[in-house]
Amino acid sequence: MLGIDTAFFVLELGVGLFVGSLALMADAFHMLNDIISLVVGLWAVKAAQQHANDKFSFGVSIAIQSHVNHAKRSIVPASRDSRSFL
């Protein structure tokens, strides 16, 4: 899935730049947002499968993933419209 999304991102961005389509470029960056979400999710799954040790615990990996998702969901809408953050 990550490979398919990345391929479509590159294709949409390239074609959008070539033909000057703002809609294709906007959709490409929306696809980039999906790719970032998949990478964070895959990282969280991999981190959660590691055994706990003195340096890292399961709670740390889950907390980091939760904070990243919360920040992304809060900051991205706010950058589009300042009223959406309130």
Buried (B, 14 or more C-beta within 10 A) or exposed (E): EEEEBBEBBEEBBEEBEEEEBEEBBEBBEEBBEBBEBBEBBEBBEEBEEEEEEEEEEEEEBEEBBEEBBEEBEEEEEEEEEEEEEE
